[in-house]
């Protein structure tokens, strides 16, 4: 075995998977996991741990995989992470733990994500649950939103003995794990629901179909005996470009398109949820969500284009997602930007006007700014346009909570270390604070807030 190279991971054939919603990546088996674990150098001052937003003891769990003690490996991960089977699949490991791995300097980093996924899947298949608190401490905390931030905060507080109730607006918990990330990257029943059951096994209660800001406000929760509230309500408000024709039928936000498909199961036979099964779909944007929307549209039978205003080097999506999309046959129209959506006489999309771009000087994000090339406009015929330009927090909670400060983007202002907001007893984290970011950063914020809430309640009592 070449110690410089990762053990490769088996995947579904691109031609086959482009027509189904089954998971693309198969993960490691026991032998592959063992072989990969032997590449870990068990560094004393492990940089991988510092690269992990929830500070998992990575060398610790990998050393248990080397000894074939998978249950012990799972409990080590569980001390830090409530959602290991999710993170093993969707974290951008290449820029976090694996990006810091010493092995990666001269060869390839240890496949930490695939090892985490293996351990979490093994634990699920063998009925292993995380360890719960021995007794509760009688203090009640409310969590708003059952996404990655809320689930993590709730799980950590429950381990400390708190009685935690999560209030979730939708009919199913999971947040973006349930409605945003597609089945082929993150299987819902097998992975997402099983991880939520693990959080419940710690003693966390989840109430669905409760919209905080409508049914109950944060202030009312504080009056009803909850000593602290964590807001992890995410960023569900889609952004649009503001170009002509954007109101036409056949224009979707990636958020709506993915929600219909993932949460409402539009891709499955026997479900009545309507979805636009376009023949030719244009997705505007270059992030992971754009890849998810494009790969979903392709699986629903469309010829799919991704239009992005910068070049491939600037695509914000993970390299693995871009690679998978290309393998499946998605067409990338780079250095191009829509200027107008063309609408037929019945109000439906019939095409999109595109202008070509070139890269100029770097802007405040450090990336080179795209500049229009005059006279380079052309039209693409299409029947569906999916806008994937990011999302911002829904202002419902901030506008119904007295004394909660937000910034100009309607993001809640909260301390990075503790999650404390401008309002006493109210904490926040994840996309509601940062705007759209990653699952693991939201989990890191949920984790910090759990610590902040614990210190806050202890200081009062």
C-alpha positions in Angstrom: 0.0 0.0 0.0 1.3 3.5 -1.0 1.3 5.5 2.3 1.5 8.8 0.3 -1.9 8.2 -1.3 -5.4 7.9 0.2 -7.3 4.6 0.0 -9.8 5.5 -2.9 -13.5 5.5 -2.1 -16.0 3.5 -4.3 -18.7 5.5 -6.1 -21.8 4.8 -8.2 -21.0 4.9 -11.9 -21.8 8.5 -13.3 -24.0 7.2 -16.2 -26.1 5.2 -13.8 -26.3 7.7 -10.9 -27.4 10.5 -13.3 -30.7 8.7 -13.5 -31.3 7.9 -9.8 -31.3 9.5 -6.4 -29.3 6.9 -4.6 -26.1 7.9 -2.8 -23.2 8.7 -5.1 -20.4 7.7 -2.7 -20.4 4.3 -1.1 -17.9 4.9 1.8 -15.3 2.6 3.2 -15.7 -1.0 4.3 -13.9 -2.3 7.4 -10.7 -3.3 5.5 -10.5 0.0 3.6 -11.1 2.0 6.9 -8.4 0.0 8.7 -5.9 0.5 5.8 -6.6 4.3 5.7 -6.4 4.6 9.5 -2.8 3.2 9.4 -1.8 6.3 7.4 -2.5 8.6 10.4 0.7 9.7 12.2 -1.1 10.3 15.5 0.5 13.7 15.8 1.0 15.0 19.4 0.1 18.6 18.6 -2.6 17.6 16.1 -3.3 20.3 13.6 -6.4 18.5 12.3 -8.2 19.1 15.6 -7.5 22.8 15.3 -8.9 22.7 11.7 -12.2 21.1 12.9 -14.9 23.7 13.9 -16.2 21.3 16.6 -12.7 20.1 17.7 -13.2 16.4 17.3 -10.2 14.4 18.8 -9.3 13.1 15.3 -6.1 11.2 16.1 -7.9 9.7 19.1 -10.8 8.2 17.1 -8.6 7.1 14.2 -6.3 5.2 16.7 -9.4 3.2 17.8 -10.2 2.4 14.1 -6.6 1.0 13.9 -7.4 -1.3 16.8 -10.8 -2.3 15.2 -12.5 -0.7 18.3 -15.2 1.0 16.3 -17.6 1.6 19.2 -14.9 3.4 21.2 -14.1 5.4 18.1 -17.8 6.4 17.8 -18.0 7.5 21.4 -14.8 9.7 21.0 -16.4 11.5 18.0 -19.8 11.7 19.8 -18.2 13.7 22.7 -17.7 16.5 20.2 -20.2 16.0 17.3 -23.9 15.3 17.3 -24.0 14.5 13.6 -21.0 12.5 12.5 -22.7 10.6 9.7 -23.8 13.9 8.2 -20.4 15.6 8.6 -18.5 12.6 7.2 -20.6 13.2 4.0 -21.0 17.0 3.6 -18.1 18.8 5.5 -15.6 20.6 3.3 -12.8 18.5 4.9 -10.2 19.6 2.3 -10.2 23.1 3.7 -10.6 22.0 7.4 -9.2 18.9 9.1 -7.7 17.4 6.0 -6.3 20.8 4.9 -4.2 20.8 8.1 -3.1 17.2 7.9 0.7 16.8 8.0 0.5 13.8 5.6 -0.9 16.3 3.0 2.4 18.3 2.9 4.3 15.6 0.9 1.4 13.3 -0.2 -2.3 13.1 0.3 -4.0 14.0 3.6 -5.6 11.2 5.6 -9.2 10.7 4.5 -10.6 11.9 7.9 -14.1 12.5 6.5 -14.4 9.1 5.0 -13.2 7.5 8.3 -15.7 9.6 10.3 -18.5 8.5 8.0 -17.4 4.8 8.3 -17.4 5.0 12.1 -20.8 6.7 12.3 -22.4 4.3 9.8 -20.9 1.3 11.6 -22.4 2.6 14.9 -25.8 3.1 13.3 -25.8 -0.4 11.7 -24.8 -1.9 15.1 -27.4 0.0 17.2 -24.8 2.1 19.1 -26.2 5.3 20.6 -24.2 8.3 22.1 -24.0 8.3 25.9 -26.6 10.4 27.7 -26.4 12.4 30.9 -26.9 10.4 34.1 -29.5 12.8 35.4 -31.2 16.0 34.5 -30.4 19.3 36.4 -33.9 20.7 36.3 -33.0 23.7 34.1 -35.1 24.2 30.9 -33.7 25.6 27.6 -35.6 26.3 24.3 -33.9 25.9 20.9 -35.5 27.5 17.8 -34.8 25.4 14.7 -33.9 21.8 14.3 -31.1 22.3 11.8 -27.4 21.6 12.3 -26.9 24.6 14.8 -30.0 23.8 16.9 -29.5 20.0 17.0 -25.8 20.5 18.1 -26.7 23.1 20.7 -29.5 20.9 22.0 -27.4 17.7 22.1 -24.6 19.4 24.0 -27.0 20.9 26.6 -28.7 17.5 27.0 -25.4 15.9 27.7 -24.8 18.5 30.4 -28.2 17.5 32.0 -30.5 20.3 30.7 -34.1 19.7 29.7 -34.1 20.9 26.1 -37.1 21.4 23.7 -36.5 22.3 20.1 -39.2 24.2 18.2 -39.1 23.5 14.5 -41.3 25.4 11.9 -41.4 22.5 9.3 -43.2 19.2 9.6 -39.8 17.3 9.8 -36.7 18.2 11.8 -33.3 18.5 10.2 -33.4 21.9 8.6 -31.1 22.2 5.6 -30.1 18.5 6.1 -33.8 17.6 5.3 -34.8 20.2 2.7 -31.6 21.5 1.1 -28.9 18.8 0.6 -30.2 16.2 -1.9 -30.8 12.5 -1.2 -27.8 11.4 -3.4 -25.4 13.3 -1.1 -27.2 12.7 2.2 -29.8 10.0 2.4 -32.7 11.2 4.5 -34.1 8.2 6.3 -30.9 6.3 6.6 -28.7 9.1 7.8 -30.5 12.3 8.7 -33.5 10.8 10.5 -31.2 8.3 12.3 -28.9 11.2 13.6 -32.0 13.1 14.8 -33.1 10.0 16.7 -29.6 9.9 18.3 -30.1 13.5 19.5 -33.6 12.6 20.9 -32.0 9.6 22.7 -30.0 12.1 24.7 -33.3 13.4 26.1 -34.0 16.3 23.6 -37.7 16.9 22.8 -38.6 18.2 19.3 -41.9 19.9 18.5 -42.5 20.3 14.8 -44.9 22.7 13.0 -44.2 25.5 15.5 -43.3 28.8 13.9 -41.6 31.0 16.5 -42.5 34.5 15.8 -46.1 33.4 15.0 -47.2 30.7 17.4 -45.0 31.9 20.2 -42.4 34.6 20.4 -38.9 34.3 21.9 -40.1 36.7 24.7 -43.0 34.3 25.4 -40.7 31.3 25.7 -38.6 33.2 28.3 -41.8 33.9 30.2 -42.9 30.2 30.0 -40.1 28.9 32.2 -37.3 28.5 29.7 -34.2 30.1 31.2 -32.4 30.6 27.9 -33.3 30.5 24.2 -31.0 29.5 21.4 -32.0 30.8 17.9 -30.7 28.6 15.1 -33.4 29.5 12.5 -31.1 29.5 9.5 -31.2 31.6 6.4 -34.3 30.7 4.4 -34.9 33.9 2.5 -33.6 33.5 -1.1 -31.8 36.3 -3.0 -32.7 37.2 -6.6 -30.8 39.2 -9.2 -33.5 41.9 -9.9 -33.4 41.4 -13.7 -36.3 41.6 -16.1 -38.4 38.4 -16.4 -37.5 37.1 -13.0 -41.2 36.9 -12.0 -42.0 34.5 -14.8 -43.4 31.0 -14.3 -40.5 28.5 -14.4 -38.2 30.7 -12.4 -37.4 29.1 -9.0 -35.0 29.9 -6.1 -32.7 26.9 -5.5 -34.2 26.8 -2.0 -37.8 26.2 -3.3 -36.7 23.7 -6.0 -34.6 21.7 -3.5 -37.3 21.8 -0.7 -40.0 20.4 -3.1 -37.7 17.6 -4.1 -36.0 16.7 -0.8 -38.4 17.5 2.0 -41.6 17.0 0.0 -40.2 14.0 -1.9 -41.2 15.2 -5.4 -38.6 12.8 -6.9 -40.3 9.7 -5.6 -43.2 8.0 -7.3 -46.4 8.0 -5.2 -45.9 11.5 -4.0 -48.2 14.3 -5.3 -45.7 17.2 -4.8 -45.4 19.1 -8.1 -42.0 19.9 -9.4 -40.8 21.5 -12.7 -39.4 18.7 -14.7 -37.8 21.0 -17.2 -36.3 19.8 -20.5 -33.6 22.4 -20.4 -32.7 24.0 -17.1 -30.3 26.9 -16.4 -28.9 27.2 -12.8 -27.4 30.6 -12.0 -24.6 30.5 -9.4 -21.5 28.5 -8.5 -21.8 27.3 -4.9 -22.6 23.9 -3.4 -26.3 24.7 -3.6 -26.1 25.5 -7.3 -24.4 22.1 -7.8 -27.2 20.4 -5.7 -29.9 22.1 -7.8 -28.3 21.3 -11.1 -27.6 17.7 -10.2 -31.2 17.3 -9.0 -32.6 18.9 -12.2 -30.4 16.5 -14.3 -31.8 13.5 -12.4 -35.3 14.7 -13.1 -34.5 14.4 -16.8 -33.2 17.9 -17.9 -30.3 19.0 -19.9 -28.7 21.2 -17.3 -26.4 24.3 -17.5 -24.6 26.1 -14.7 -24.1 29.8 -15.5 -21.5 31.5 -13.3 -19.9 34.9 -13.7 -16.4 34.0 -12.7 -14.0 31.2 -13.9 -13.7 27.7 -12.6 -10.9 28.6 -10.2 -13.3 30.9 -8.4 -16.3 28.4 -8.1 -17.2 28.5 -4.4 -18.5 24.9 -4.5 -16.3 22.0 -3.2 -14.0 20.5 -5.8 -15.6 17.1 -5.3 -19.1 18.5 -6.1 -17.9 20.2 -9.3 -16.1 17.0 -10.3 -19.3 14.9 -9.7 -21.4 17.4 -11.6 -19.1 17.3 -14.6 -18.9 13.5 -14.6 -22.7 13.4 -14.7 -22.9 15.6 -17.7 -23.8 19.0 -16.4 -22.6 21.8 -18.8 -20.7 24.7 -17.2 -21.1 28.1 -18.9 -18.4 30.0 -17.0 -17.5 33.7 -17.2 -21.1 34.4 -18.1 -24.0 36.3 -16.4 -27.7 36.6 -17.1 -29.0 40.0 -18.0 -32.7 39.1 -18.7 -35.1 36.2 -18.6 -37.1 35.9 -21.8 -40.8 35.2 -21.3 -43.4 33.9 -23.7 -46.9 35.4 -24.2 -48.3 33.1 -21.5 -45.9 34.3 -18.8 -43.6 31.2 -19.0 -39.8 31.2 -19.3 -38.6 30.5 -22.9 -35.0 31.6 -22.6 -32.4 33.6 -20.9 -30.1 36.4 -22.2 -26.5 36.0 -21.2 -23.5 38.4 -21.4 -19.9 37.2 -21.4 -17.5 38.4 -18.6 -13.8 38.7 -18.1 -11.9 38.9 -14.8 -10.6 42.4 -13.8 -8.9 43.5 -10.6 -9.6 41.7 -7.2 -12.5 43.1 -5.2 -13.0 43.1 -1.4 -13.5 39.3 -1.3 -10.0 38.9 -2.8 -11.4 37.3 -5.9 -11.0 39.0 -9.3 -14.0 41.1 -10.1 -16.0 39.9 -13.2 -16.5 42.7 -15.8 -19.0 42.6 -18.7 -17.6 42.3 -22.3 -19.6 44.9 -24.3 -21.6 43.4 -27.2 -21.1 39.8 -26.2 -24.8 39.1 -25.4 -26.5 35.9 -26.6 -29.5 33.9 -25.8 -30.0 30.3 -24.4 -33.3 28.6 -24.9 -34.6 27.1 -21.7 -37.9 26.4 -19.9 -36.6 26.6 -16.3 -34.3 29.0 -14.5 -33.1 28.2 -10.9 -31.5 31.1 -9.1 -28.8 30.0 -6.6 -27.4 33.3 -5.4 -27.4 32.6 -1.7 -29.9 33.2 1.1 -30.3 35.6 4.0 -32.0 35.1 7.4 -35.8 35.4 7.5 -36.6 38.5 9.6 -39.6 36.9 11.3 -37.8 36.1 14.6 -35.7 39.3 14.8 -38.7 41.5 14.1 -40.9 39.8 16.8 -38.2 39.7 19.5 -37.9 42.9 21.7 -34.3 44.2 22.0 -32.6 41.8 19.6 -30.0 43.6 17.5 -29.4 42.7 13.8 -27.0 44.1 11.2 -28.0 45.6 7.9 -28.3 42.1 6.3 -30.9 41.2 8.9 -28.4 38.7 10.5 -28.7 38.5 14.3 -25.6 40.0 16.0 -24.1 37.4 18.4 -20.8 36.7 20.1 -18.7 34.1 18.2 -17.3 32.7 21.5 -20.6 32.3 23.4 -23.5 33.0 21.0 -24.8 35.7 23.3 -27.0 38.3 21.6 -27.9 41.8 22.7 -30.8 40.4 24.7 -30.2 38.7 28.1 -30.8 34.9 28.0 -31.0 34.8 24.2 -28.2 33.2 22.2 -27.9 32.6 18.4 -25.7 30.8 15.9 -25.4 29.4 12.4 -26.8 30.9 9.3 -29.2 33.2 11.3 -26.0 35.0 12.4 -23.6 34.5 9.6 -25.9 34.3 6.6 -25.6 31.2 4.4 -22.5 29.2 5.3 -21.7 25.5 6.0 -23.3 22.8 8.1 -20.2 22.4 10.2 -19.8 26.1 10.9 -23.4 26.2 12.2 -22.6 23.1 14.4 -19.5 24.9 15.7 -21.7 27.9 16.6 -24.3 25.6 18.3 -21.5 24.1 20.3 -20.1 27.4 21.5 -23.6 28.6 22.4 -24.3 25.5 24.5 -21.2 26.3 26.5 -22.3 30.0 26.7 -25.8 29.0 27.9 -24.4 26.6 30.5 -22.1 29.4 31.9 -25.0 31.9 31.8 -27.4 29.7 33.7 -24.8 28.6 36.2 -23.9 32.3 36.8 -27.5 33.1 37.6 -28.2 30.2 40.0 
